[in-house]
Amino acid sequence: MSYHADEKGYYGEFGGAFIPEMLYPNCEELRQNYIQIMEEPSFKEEFQQLLKDYVGRPTPLYFAKRLSEKYNTKIYLKREDLCHTGAHKVNNTIGQILMAKKLGKNRIIAETGAGQHGVATATVCALMGIQCVVYMGEIDIARQAPNVARMKMLGAEVRAAKSGSKTLKDATNEAIRDWINNPVDTHYIIGSVVGPHPYPDMVARFQSVISEEIKRQLMENEGRENPDYVVACVGGGSNAAGAFYHYLDTPEVGIIAVEAAGKGIHSGESAATSALGKVGIIHGSKTLLMQTPDGQITEPYSISAGLDYPGVGPMHAHLYKSGRGEFISITDDEAMKAGLELCKLEGIIPAIESSHALAIFEDRKFKKDDVVVVNLSGRGDKDLQNYIDYFNL
Ligand SMILES: *Cc1c(COP(=O)(O)O)cnc(C)c1O
């Protein structure tokens, strides 16, 4: 059994492409070309070069000595926080901008919630001199002023989505509408392993550089490619997909996915999709999502904007359903505490998303000799105000 997507984009029962008729040509063009383009030597070369010289890869695999001593196991941190723009998201946007160029597209659209994906997209559009339009909910624009400013400085146009709840899902609807109206010249950069096939598989492949590097780096440090466990937080699931990718079909490596429980799984303010989700369709793919009994999507909640998503990518839904992945939910309080602990023990201020992954060590115990790799998806600069408010700093 493989935990990778099949050619129709299915992970077990999850995935596929559930899209309106009008969007079919756009997705089909991408589906027919993405693997072939990714395998072209000229594509690989340019992708590798940019990851190295622009993003700053390989990111270090750092043995966290003091954290390991505290939890009595061997903890390594994969330092995606050291990527240009401060998180893993740029691995995917670099890949997709090169894909767009190969497909002859000269205009990029994206949707963004908290603004991190919008910034990563605006960044690569500036790099390539390509027009960039980012859709963002009107409420999110007000809440995320620094990221809106970043996108503007990078030359992107930020368009407000004014319908519905004026947040991420409305921005997504606007982006899809734009794509339907501009099928020839525009590429839509989706920011996680979500959306219709081939997006989840394509984004996972771009992010898979993370586990490719972990294998090499662990070999240098531990004399073996495989850790006992690899741990990552899951919003849509792209940093996790990248960290798990080369271990998916290696059963001796334990996979631990960490979701945001917000104020508690059953508090009504949560984003713990595996615990609360039911099978449904969101953004063009069949997956687990939080919904009411009559199928309305429930508003998710987490202190961390990047995990505040009502679904998970189909890869993760399958990892959960099949039992291949162990899923742990972490509350706001547990995450904030773990974030501050990393600051004190290792001198690293993590993104609150990543703090969720770090928080598992409080309850989930490992053996002394276990090698546990935690994907540190991003740095905490963007979350400073949140940390200040929470801890009264
Ligand atoms: C966006 C983001 C996430 C969540 O997105 P995934 O697709 O689940 O990886 C996690 N960490 C950071 C730092 C982010 O910016």
The ligand as an ORCA input file, in Angstrom:
! r2SCAN-3c Opt
* xyz 0 1
  C       1.106     28.485      6.874
  C       1.908     27.904      7.958
  C       1.619     26.635      8.502
  C       0.430     25.821      8.099
  O       0.380     25.445      6.762
  P       0.671     23.967      6.292
  O       0.255     23.945      4.873
  O      -0.136     23.048      7.160
  O       2.121     23.724      6.460
  C       2.470     26.126      9.473
  N       3.531     26.833      9.917
  C       3.826     28.052      9.431
  C       5.005     28.774      9.981
  C       3.033     28.632      8.442
  O       3.337     29.848      7.973
*
